[in-house]
Amino acid sequence: MGIHSINHVQLAFPAGEEAEVRRFYGTLVGLTELNYSSGGALHFVAGSQRIDLVPSAQWQPPPAASVLAFEVQNLPRLRSQMIAANLPIEERQPLPGYLRFRVLDPAGNLIEFIEPDPSQSTV
């Protein structure tokens, strides 16, 4: 047995917020939505992995330590899109060797976007 990748990540969101979740992950982040009939859950493709977003009537804010990080291309363009959508971004914690920023999705999940920065030394 060998684990070679993560198949999917599942995050909850407040029931009734499907449109905002779709806008964030589909329109702003640019992920492709899969059309599964799965009781209101939304499914998006991120490379070879899947992000499953499940509505919850008993939704609770996620713990502050929980983060979903995407490695992206053209981080400055994505950053500009988030700012244009009036989403507050956090850039205060540098990560050696990467450019990055964080934003909250519509459910309050902390989402991080990173891109390798060859101009930074990781040594």
Secondary structure, 3 states (H helix, E strand, C coil): CCCCCCCEEEEEEECCCHHHHHHHHHHHCCCEEECCCCCCCEEEEECCEEEEEEEECCCCCCCCCCEEEEECCCHHHHHHHHHHCCCCEECCCCECCEEEEEEECCCCCEEEEEEECCCCCCC
